[in-house]
Amino acid sequence: MARVQRRRPRLDELRPLVKVARPTLDRTGRALARANTIEDLRHIARRRTPRSAFDYVDGAAESEVSLTRAREAFGRVEFRPQVLRDVSRIETSVSVLDVTSPIPLILAPTGFTRMMHHEGERAVGRAAAAAGIPYTLSTMGTVSVEDLAADVPDVQRWFQLYLWQDRKASLALMDRARAAGYSTLVLTVDTSVGGERLRDVRNGMTIPPQLTPRTLADMALHPRWWANLLTTEPLEFASLRGSGGTVEQLINRMFDPTLTTKDLEWLRASWPGAIVLKGIQNVDDARDFVDLGVDGLIVSNHGGRQLDRSVTPLEVLPEIAGAVGGRVPVLLDTGVMHGGDIVAAVANGADAVLVGRAYLYGLMAGGEPGVARALDILTTQVHRTMRLLGVTSLDQLTPDRAVLHAAGTSAPSQHA
Ligand SMILES: Cc1cc2nc3c(=O)[nH]c(=O)nc-3n(C[C@H](O)[C@H](O)[C@H](O)COP(=O)(O)O)c2cc1C
């Protein structure tokens, strides 16, 4: 065997190889910089947030099958790339109704956001504004429609409505949202009753959190979170009276199981802007609601937080988009954890995608910089996926570029 000739390395050869990171005292900044995926942010979030708050975000209804299947469906997508295309410049921006976004992404409404991080909706709004991505404030928000608009005036904002049994109160809230510059109303239609979120039940999660022996013990583990909770404005819903109890109890107390398409006419007469229905899972519903004049649809099972074993949004999307035939924008949410998921949804008929947990993991991991990191990760992944696919614009994303295989089948060979 030939012997390897060895030599002593010269100092001037070693110098360029030595990389000493500039020391920083910012622990959060260091942790966020090391996060490369939304899953990484989720891990940081889990360490930094009390269990009941983390589980409120991370969990879904009953056996969590709706959420598991929705995420797993994105894993069944097979991207079909083409090569030797000039992908140095790509165009990924979209307009949906009255908003624009640099990637096909809008932030979904999430209730009780100041429980995840004391800056809550304001932190999300600021990160969204900086990225140019629209944000939907929830009826169950912990910052009022006026305060978010005043504190983050340049965020493009939609307002999500749960229509209460008390129509006068609903109308008053809609008027306030309109006056505060919320351009589109997103009516959530999949909450006739509250889903059974077993993790919340088991954790004894109440709103606001109660100081039980268990929560007191948790203070030792997450002192900073608790200090922030107890030293900032009281944690309560900004637009709801009568909070208290579990989320499910609150939904059942406040929301209206008698809601029908008749109420859409009332809504149309009461709201001058666009109306988008959130929680569509059925082709006939989609067709009927567009005929009734709604301006957009969100194919969603509410992040798996309502009906368990429900329809998987990515699977029903092509049929719904086909039935709607471009008459109104069709959006999708549930289970999106990667920019490639956004690309796959657009290829299968979505005009844009909404995410809930993806930005909340960022928020729990590090407040506004954490949300910014989540948006940056998703944006980078959208760009990289499109370039590797060999497409330069969203209209080149056709279903044949992101083929969804049926559950339980392996990907067919291209020669089959
Ligand atoms: C913690 C949390 C709170 C939510 N609150 C609301 C809400 O107040 N109104 C609503 O319409 N949807 C709500 N959703 C559902 C989201 O708008 C969205 O449909 C869902 O998060 C999408 O799934 P993903 O989290 O996998 O992205 C909530 C979701 C989460 C995770």
The ligand as a Tripos MOL2 file, in Angstrom:
@<TRIPOS>MOLECULE
LIG
   31    33     1     0     0
SMALL
NO_CHARGES

@<TRIPOS>ATOM
      1 C1        -54.1110   28.1650   18.3880 C.3       1 LIG1
      2 C2        -55.0810   28.2910   17.2470 C.ar      1 LIG1
      3 C3        -56.1630   29.1470   17.3740 C.ar      1 LIG1
      4 C4        -57.0690   29.2830   16.3070 C.ar      1 LIG1
      5 N1        -58.0970   30.1980   16.4100 N.ar      1 LIG1
      6 C5        -58.9110   30.3910   15.3530 C.ar      1 LIG1
      7 C6        -59.9000   31.4110   15.3970 C.ar      1 LIG1
      8 O1        -60.0250   32.1420   16.3670 O.2       1 LIG1
      9 N2        -60.7100   31.5560   14.3140 N.ar      1 LIG1
     10 C7        -60.5930   30.7500   13.2030 C.ar      1 LIG1
     11 O2        -61.3400   30.9150   12.2400 O.2       1 LIG1
     12 N3        -59.6420   29.8020   13.1380 N.ar      1 LIG1
     13 C8        -58.8010   29.6150   14.1770 C.ar      1 LIG1
     14 N4        -57.8140   28.6730   14.0930 N.ar      1 LIG1
     15 C9        -57.6410   27.8980   12.8440 C.3       1 LIG1
     16 C10       -56.6950   28.6270   11.9030 C.3       1 LIG1
     17 O3        -57.2770   29.8130   11.4110 O.3       1 LIG1
     18 C11       -56.3340   27.7480   10.7010 C.3       1 LIG1
     19 O4        -57.4990   27.2740   10.0920 O.3       1 LIG1
     20 C12       -55.4450   26.5640   11.1070 C.3       1 LIG1
     21 O5        -54.5100   26.9510   12.0780 O.3       1 LIG1
     22 C13       -54.7210   26.0190    9.8830 C.3       1 LIG1
     23 O6        -53.9700   24.9010   10.1950 O.3       1 LIG1
     24 P1        -52.3970   24.9500   10.5610 P.3       1 LIG1
     25 O7        -52.3140   25.4410   11.9860 O.co2     1 LIG1
     26 O8        -51.9520   23.5500   10.4280 O.co2     1 LIG1
     27 O9        -51.7270   25.9130    9.6100 O.co2     1 LIG1
     28 C14       -56.8970   28.5140   15.1410 C.ar      1 LIG1
     29 C15       -55.8090   27.6530   15.0300 C.ar      1 LIG1
     30 C16       -54.8940   27.5430   16.0640 C.ar      1 LIG1
     31 C17       -53.7150   26.6310   15.9000 C.3       1 LIG1
@<TRIPOS>BOND
     1     1     2 1
     2     2     3 ar
     3     2    30 ar
     4     3     4 ar
     5     4     5 ar
     6     4    28 ar
     7     5     6 ar
     8     6     7 ar
     9     6    13 1
    10     7     8 2
    11     7     9 ar
    12     9    10 ar
    13    10    11 2
    14    10    12 ar
    15    12    13 ar
    16    13    14 ar
    17    14    15 1
    18    14    28 ar
    19    15    16 1
    20    16    17 1
    21    16    18 1
    22    18    19 1
    23    18    20 1
    24    20    21 1
    25    20    22 1
    26    22    23 1
    27    23    24 1
    28    24    25 2
    29    24    26 1
    30    24    27 1
    31    28    29 ar
    32    29    30 ar
    33    30    31 1
@<TRIPOS>SUBSTRUCTURE
     1 LIG1         1 GROUP 0 **** ****
